[in-house]
Amino acid sequence: MENKIRISIAGIGAVILFILNHTYGLAWIVGWSSLIVLSYFREKYYSIILTEASFSVGKYIAYIVFVFVILWIPPVLAFMFPTVLNPYVLVSAYFIDRFILFVGRAFKKESVYVSK
């Protein structure tokens, strides 16, 4: 459900922001794309990291580097080239994603945490 909301917000926001200014729309798409890619690989990688049989420090370090690159390269490039990517719109995509995640999980009942 969260993924559908995220993709819908990304698509609708991109259309609206491209109408306003192409740097806004491009930054919005880059921000949401990096977050969706990160979310996809995070789910895949957690299944590897959290199993004790296949856990290794090297895999964990590679994951941390991957997360760092995915989260920090787009904003750094946006602040270096603000005429191509609007840095504030890109960072706002990050904040909106975190807000959706927070609100989505606040009202979600996980069976792991519910006592039987």
C-alpha positions in Angstrom: 0.0 0.0 0.0 2.8 2.4 0.9 4.5 1.7 -2.4 1.3 2.6 -4.4 0.9 5.8 -2.4 4.6 6.7 -3.0 4.4 6.1 -6.7 1.1 8.0 -7.1 2.5 11.0 -5.2 5.7 10.8 -7.3 3.8 10.7 -10.6 1.2 13.4 -9.8 3.8 15.6 -8.2 6.1 15.3 -11.2 3.4 16.3 -13.7 2.4 19.3 -11.6 6.0 20.4 -10.9 7.1 20.0 -14.6 4.3 22.4 -15.5 5.7 24.9 -13.0 9.3 24.5 -13.8 11.4 21.7 -15.4 14.0 21.9 -12.6 11.3 21.2 -10.0 9.9 18.2 -11.9 13.3 16.7 -12.6 14.4 17.1 -9.0 11.1 15.5 -7.8 11.6 12.5 -10.1 15.2 12.0 -9.2 14.4 12.2 -5.5 11.5 9.8 -5.6 13.4 7.5 -8.0 16.3 7.2 -5.6 13.9 6.5 -2.6 11.9 3.9 -4.5 15.2 2.1 -5.6 16.4 2.3 -2.0 13.2 0.8 -0.7 13.3 -2.0 -3.2 16.9 -3.0 -2.5 16.4 -2.5 1.3 13.7 -5.2 1.3 15.9 -7.5 -0.7 19.0 -6.9 1.3 17.3 -7.2 4.7 16.4 -10.8 3.9 20.1 -11.4 3.4 21.4 -9.4 6.3 19.0 -10.6 8.9 19.6 -14.3 8.3 22.5 -15.5 10.4 23.6 -18.1 7.9 24.4 -15.6 5.1 25.4 -12.6 7.2 28.8 -11.1 6.8 30.4 -7.9 7.7 31.4 -7.2 4.1 27.8 -7.5 2.9 26.7 -5.1 5.7 29.4 -2.6 4.9 28.5 -2.8 1.2 24.8 -2.1 2.1 25.8 0.9 4.2 27.9 2.3 1.4 25.0 1.7 -1.1 22.5 3.5 1.2 24.9 6.4 1.6 25.5 6.7 -2.2 21.7 6.5 -3.0 20.7 9.0 -0.4 23.5 11.6 -0.7 24.6 11.7 -4.3 21.3 13.3 -5.6 21.2 16.2 -3.1 24.9 16.9 -3.5 24.5 17.1 -7.3 21.4 19.2 -6.9 23.2 21.7 -4.7 26.1 21.8 -7.1 23.8 22.2 -10.2 20.7 24.1 -9.0 19.8 25.1 -12.5 19.3 21.5 -13.5 17.9 20.0 -10.2 16.2 22.2 -7.6 17.8 21.0 -4.4 14.9 22.1 -2.2 12.3 20.1 -4.2 14.6 17.1 -4.1 15.1 17.2 -0.3 11.3 17.8 0.1 10.7 14.5 -1.7 12.9 12.9 1.0 10.9 14.5 3.8 7.6 13.6 2.3 8.7 10.0 1.9 9.7 9.8 5.6 6.4 11.4 6.6 4.4 8.8 4.6 6.5 6.1 6.1 5.9 7.4 9.6 2.2 7.9 9.2 1.7 4.6 7.4 3.4 2.7 10.2 1.8 4.6 13.0 -1.6 3.2 12.1 -0.5 -0.2 11.0 -1.0 -3.1 13.3 2.0 -5.5 13.1 1.4 -9.0 14.2 4.9 -9.2 15.5 4.2 -6.6 18.2 0.7 -7.8 19.1 0.5 -10.2 22.1 -1.7 -13.1 21.6 
